[in-house]
Amino acid sequence: MLLLEAYILIFEINRIRMKYMGSKRRIVSEILPLMLANMKPGQTFIDAFCGGCHVIEKVPGEYKRIANDNNRYLVAMLEALT
């Protein structure tokens, strides 16, 4: 069952529409400017609960980015995709 779930997640990530419980996809355009307001290019942006990675994928490339999540299967899948 886990293999099937991982396949579904990989398929969704490739479409960049991964549905994930607690997703910030709908509000990323509102919260990201607030999160970056006091940061300077070159500083590190840490997404402690990355989930579907909708926030961290929108962080401009001039910032260092670190993504983390407590879901070990999700983290393993994201590591395999990068």
N, C-alpha and C positions, 0 to 999 in steps of 0.2 A: 504493500500500500504506500509506503514512503517513497518508493521509486516513482510511482504514478503521480503522487503529489508533487515531487520534485520536477517531473517532466512538465506538469501543468504550470508550475511557477516559472520555469525556464521559458516556456512558450509565452507566458504573459509578460515577462520582463523583456523579451525580444520585441514585443509589440509596444513596450513602454506604457502599458496600461494595467500593471499588476494591481489586482484588487487585494487589499491586505487589511485585516481588522485593525483599526486605529490609524488608517492612512491619513496623511496630511495633504494628499493630492489636491483636494478642493480649496484648501486655504493657503497653499504654499506662496501664492502671489501676494498674500496679505502679510504673512508672518516673516518671510525671508528678508524683506527690507528692514524690519525691526531687528532681526537677528544680526544683520550685517552693519547696522548703523554705527556702531562703535568700533568696528574692525577696520584694519588697514590692509591693503594688498600685501601678501606674503605671510600674513598671520594664518594660524590654523583654525579651520572651522571643524568642530566636532559634532557629529550627529549621534547622540548617545542611544537613540532608539530609531534606527534607520528604517526598519520595516521594508517597505517597497522602494526605498531610496528616492522618493519623489522630491524631497527637500534637497538632499545633497547633490542630485544631478542638476539642480538649478543654480548651485553656487558657482559664481564665475571662476574661471581657470586660474586667475591670479592669486587665489587663496589655496593653501594646502588644505586637503580634505581628509578627514578620518570618519569612517562609518562604523558603528557598533550596534549590536542588538543582542538580546538575551536568548533569542531563538537560534540554537546551534545549527539546526538544519538550514535555516535561511542564510546564516553566515557562511556555512560550507558551500551552499549553492552560489552565493555571490562571489566568493573567493574563486570558485571554479570558473565563473564567467569572466573574470577580469584577468 
